[in-house]
């Protein structure tokens, strides 16, 4: 069931989204060679809890971290570990959520660890820009398919692929709500976007094929061909005046 929020509920969500965005920005400051992904996770958790909020991902479905930290060919759901040490040239996708006053904020960004290759930079740029295209398509009374179509067209025009097995989602009092927001699809199809809906748009883009597999830990999701992947996400609100990004640091 799609939940349409009131103006007051969206205002409350903004606080959770701001905390989540600030935590993500903080995580990016620690993406440096020699830093473990567990160290970044601890910084994220400490910040969120100091704001009186709860990390949305900690314990969610048994997930052991406060952030998903995914390096290079890991697409999403990388488990923070003291044994995963970042190296120069890595690309590091960090996905963070915060729960505050009854609502969640959810966002992700792929950070460069030091100087990355031109191929990696182009992938990151295309993925970030595809998120922007998806948000632009999230107009009141458009359909979910318009978002996915915008993302897919942009990505595939640059010879990349979009993951099919995982998608964006509604977000609010629950971390994952209806509707699903695929990063592929047909314009004019799917659930209609109504003012008051709050959704997380999150392109997951692969340098090679879109096939992915989940490792034996039941979380870590990697590209089947071992090529790079990038992941960007914002929580937005659908309004009569256009989409509003809620996950804004400040």
Buried (B, 14 or more C-beta within 10 A) or exposed (E): EBBEBEEEBBBBBBBBBBBBBBBBBBBBEBBBEEBBBBBBBBBBBEBBBEBEBBBBBBEEEEBEBBBBBBBBBBBBBBBBBEEBBBEEBBBBBBBBBBBBEEBBBBBBBBBBBEEBEEEBEBBBEBBBBBBBBBBEBBBBEBBBBBBBBBBBBBBBEBEBBBBEEBBBBBBBBBBBBBBBBBBBBEBEEBBBBEBBBBBBBBBBBBBBEBEBEBEEEEBBBBBEBEBBBBBBBBBBBBBEEEBBBBBBBE
